Amino acid sequence: MALGLLKSAIAGATATHLPKRPALKPGYDVVIIGAGGHGMATAYHLARYHGIRRVAVLDKGYLGGGNTARNTAVIRSNYLTEESVRFYRDSVRLFRELSNELDYNILYENRGQMTLAHSDSDLRSFRWRAEVNKELGVRSEVVDLAEVQRRIPHLNCEPNVHFPILGGLWHADGATARHDAVVWGYARAACRLGVEFHPLTEVTGVEVKGGKVRAVETTRGRVACDTVVQAVAGMSSEVARLAGIDLPIHTYPLQAMVTQPYKPILTPLVSSPRWHVYIQQTSRGEFVIGGGSDPYPLYQTRSTLELKEALCSGITQLFPFLAEANILRQWGGITDMTPDYSPIMGLSPVDNYYLDGGWGTWGFKATPICGVTMAELVSSGQVPELIRPFALERFYAFEQINEAGATAASH
Ligand SMILES: Cc1cc2nc3c(=O)[nH]c(=O)nc-3n(C[C@H](O)[C@H](O)[C@H](O)COP(=O)(O)OP(=O)(O)OC[C@H]3O[C@@H](n4cnc5c(N)ncnc54)[C@H](O)[C@@H]3O)c2cc1C
């Protein structure tokens, strides 16, 4: 790891150097819809580890122009259910080695994450999560107020505030990485292995015959294929509908914002489910601040004053000095929310049409493990054990994986 990073530092470059856009062929073995982190990671693993290289990744926009470049880069694995903890734990492990794997510096930084407890019931649920996490090899522990204060000296821990802090869930594995570097790194590595990336190529239809996918219709013509992987995040239900598949997903905007830079004072990621905000300081010194989704379903990336006000009121309770900070930027993405706040991965009712969606507000951290598992599924036709619990059928079998509490404002 250290050697790889040193090499990147000396090379100094994180340039993408993708090959020139090739002509779109009439057919491929695999078409991947969506050139975000998930689509590109899947393409890379297909080419590198399964020898499947007649792969085209189609995107209606540009590389990483969806949520991959809009998220706040929180990486963690301190979920509540065993199924999720195992899955995100393996993703975090892959993230640690990703710069070396891709020969591309993704600026991975292990900083720890503190989720603040403002009530006894918060502490009770944190204890439950910590026990599940520890059992599965994830570093989480409940800590008292003194330890919270020690790790985050600028946090307002006074008792006479609206929601006093009682303690926290400390997750030593919490981390960040440069989000767009992740998709650039996967794209560069995949294209070097022969994968084709086609920007400005929107999928407008899916041809299904005899229950199996045969081709996709695009704004640049028909493309025949044996297999399709759909990895379109906020557009999941719309694109699945093209193949006649109904997904239990509602799409909501999710916004975030960033302040002017300050000197480095905050190492860990901090989140408060009660105030519904989270914060981290970037290596440039800016504070990235986010919270929950907008309260109405919409396909819209516009940012709103209401959300900014809500984030500001919460975050200045926790870090009063930020009342003086200027907001530099605010932005939004669209998130595909499932009823149980867990993804939908694997088979669909259409043969050879595979789903990687329902990532809502939490899918960046899953990028590497999605690449591994989706590629394995495409190449073998067998659903890997790790993603079996996230099958679409769980909604019909009443086997939901409820992560609403552990997702909340932490992403
Ligand atoms: C503000 C915000 C903060 C977030 N913070 C975090 C966080 O801290 N940690 C975390 O883990 N997750 C976070 N997320 C969620 C995370 O960003 C997403 O879950 C993740 O990026 C999904 O990646 P993806 O590759 O599946 O999709 P995307 O990166 O969205 O890529 C999908 C691609 O599909 C393309 N597409 C859509 N329709 C079509 C079509 N018909 N034809 C062709 N192409 C199409 C789009 O143009 C897009 O490029 C956040 C999201 C937002 C919006």
The ligand as an SDF file (V2000), in Angstrom:
LIG
                    3D

 53 58  0  0  0  0  0  0  0  0999 V2000
  -25.3800   14.2740   -2.0780 C   0  0  0  0  0  0  0  0  0  0  0  0
  -25.0980   12.8040   -1.9860 C   0  0  0  0  0  0  0  0  0  0  0  0
  -24.2750   12.3310   -0.9750 C   0  0  0  0  0  0  0  0  0  0  0  0
  -24.0040   10.9620   -0.8900 C   0  0  0  0  0  0  0  0  0  0  0  0
  -23.1130   10.5520    0.0730 N   0  0  0  0  0  0  0  0  0  0  0  0
  -22.7490    9.2570    0.1100 C   0  0  0  0  0  0  0  0  0  0  0  0
  -21.7310    8.8540    1.0380 C   0  0  0  0  0  0  0  0  0  0  0  0
  -21.1770    9.6830    1.7630 O   0  0  0  0  0  0  0  0  0  0  0  0
  -21.3750    7.5300    1.0730 N   0  0  0  0  0  0  0  0  0  0  0  0
  -21.9880    6.6060    0.2610 C   0  0  0  0  0  0  0  0  0  0  0  0
  -21.6520    5.4220    0.3710 O   0  0  0  0  0  0  0  0  0  0  0  0
  -22.9170    6.9740   -0.6630 N   0  0  0  0  0  0  0  0  0  0  0  0
  -23.3060    8.2760   -0.7620 C   0  0  0  0  0  0  0  0  0  0  0  0
  -24.2330    8.6720   -1.6890 N   0  0  0  0  0  0  0  0  0  0  0  0
  -24.8380    7.6620   -2.5890 C   0  0  0  0  0  0  0  0  0  0  0  0
  -23.8800    7.3100   -3.7150 C   0  0  0  0  0  0  0  0  0  0  0  0
  -23.4030    8.4760   -4.3480 O   0  0  0  0  0  0  0  0  0  0  0  0
  -24.5630    6.4310   -4.7740 C   0  0  0  0  0  0  0  0  0  0  0  0
  -25.2740    5.3950   -4.1630 O   0  0  0  0  0  0  0  0  0  0  0  0
  -23.5230    5.8100   -5.7060 C   0  0  0  0  0  0  0  0  0  0  0  0
  -22.6910    6.8080   -6.2280 O   0  0  0  0  0  0  0  0  0  0  0  0
  -24.2030    5.0450   -6.8230 C   0  0  0  0  0  0  0  0  0  0  0  0
  -23.2020    4.7230   -7.7870 O   0  0  0  0  0  0  0  0  0  0  0  0
  -23.6150    4.1260   -9.1710 P   0  0  0  0  0  0  0  0  0  0  0  0
  -22.3890    3.8560   -9.9240 O   0  0  0  0  0  0  0  0  0  0  0  0
  -24.5820    3.0180   -8.9580 O   0  0  0  0  0  0  0  0  0  0  0  0
  -24.4970    5.2930   -9.8550 O   0  0  0  0  0  0  0  0  0  0  0  0
  -24.1210    6.6900  -10.5340 P   0  0  0  0  0  0  0  0  0  0  0  0
  -22.7970    7.1700  -10.1620 O   0  0  0  0  0  0  0  0  0  0  0  0
  -25.2790    7.5970  -10.2900 O   0  0  0  0  0  0  0  0  0  0  0  0
  -24.0510    6.3090  -12.0700 O   0  0  0  0  0  0  0  0  0  0  0  0
  -25.2180    5.9580  -12.8000 C   0  0  0  0  0  0  0  0  0  0  0  0
  -25.0290    6.4160  -14.2320 C   0  0  0  0  0  0  0  0  0  0  0  0
  -26.1310    5.9260  -14.9850 O   0  0  0  0  0  0  0  0  0  0  0  0
  -26.3450    6.8400  -16.0400 C   0  0  0  0  0  0  0  0  0  0  0  0
  -27.6790    6.6030  -16.6010 N   0  0  0  0  0  0  0  0  0  0  0  0
  -28.8830    6.7950  -16.0240 C   0  0  0  0  0  0  0  0  0  0  0  0
  -29.8660    6.4640  -16.8920 N   0  0  0  0  0  0  0  0  0  0  0  0
  -29.2540    6.0440  -18.0270 C   0  0  0  0  0  0  0  0  0  0  0  0
  -29.7360    5.5680  -19.2850 C   0  0  0  0  0  0  0  0  0  0  0  0
  -31.0440    5.4550  -19.5620 N   0  0  0  0  0  0  0  0  0  0  0  0
  -28.8180    5.2350  -20.2270 N   0  0  0  0  0  0  0  0  0  0  0  0
  -27.4840    5.3340  -19.9970 C   0  0  0  0  0  0  0  0  0  0  0  0
  -26.9900    5.7850  -18.8260 N   0  0  0  0  0  0  0  0  0  0  0  0
  -27.8610    6.1270  -17.8480 C   0  0  0  0  0  0  0  0  0  0  0  0
  -26.1640    8.2030  -15.3760 C   0  0  0  0  0  0  0  0  0  0  0  0
  -25.8690    9.2140  -16.3210 O   0  0  0  0  0  0  0  0  0  0  0  0
  -25.0240    7.9320  -14.4070 C   0  0  0  0  0  0  0  0  0  0  0  0
  -23.7740    8.3550  -14.9040 O   0  0  0  0  0  0  0  0  0  0  0  0
  -24.5630   10.0400   -1.8070 C   0  0  0  0  0  0  0  0  0  0  0  0
  -25.3930   10.5100   -2.8380 C   0  0  0  0  0  0  0  0  0  0  0  0
  -25.6420   11.8820   -2.9420 C   0  0  0  0  0  0  0  0  0  0  0  0
  -26.5030   12.3720   -4.0680 C   0  0  0  0  0  0  0  0  0  0  0  0
  1  2  1  0
  2  3  1  0
  2 52  2  0
  3  4  2  0
  4  5  1  0
  4 50  1  0
  5  6  2  0
  6  7  1  0
  6 13  1  0
  7  8  2  0
  7  9  1  0
  9 10  1  0
 10 11  2  0
 10 12  1  0
 12 13  2  0
 13 14  1  0
 14 15  1  0
 14 50  1  0
 15 16  1  0
 16 17  1  0
 16 18  1  0
 18 19  1  0
 18 20  1  0
 20 21  1  0
 20 22  1  0
 22 23  1  0
 23 24  1  0
 24 25  2  0
 24 26  1  0
 24 27  1  0
 27 28  1  0
 28 29  2  0
 28 30  1  0
 28 31  1  0
 31 32  1  0
 32 33  1  0
 33 34  1  0
 33 48  1  0
 34 35  1  0
 35 36  1  0
 35 46  1  0
 36 37  1  0
 36 45  1  0
 37 38  2  0
 38 39  1  0
 39 40  1  0
 39 45  2  0
 40 41  1  0
 40 42  2  0
 42 43  1  0
 43 44  2  0
 44 45  1  0
 46 47  1  0
 46 48  1  0
 48 49  1  0
 50 51  2  0
 51 52  1  0
 52 53  1  0
M  END
$$$$
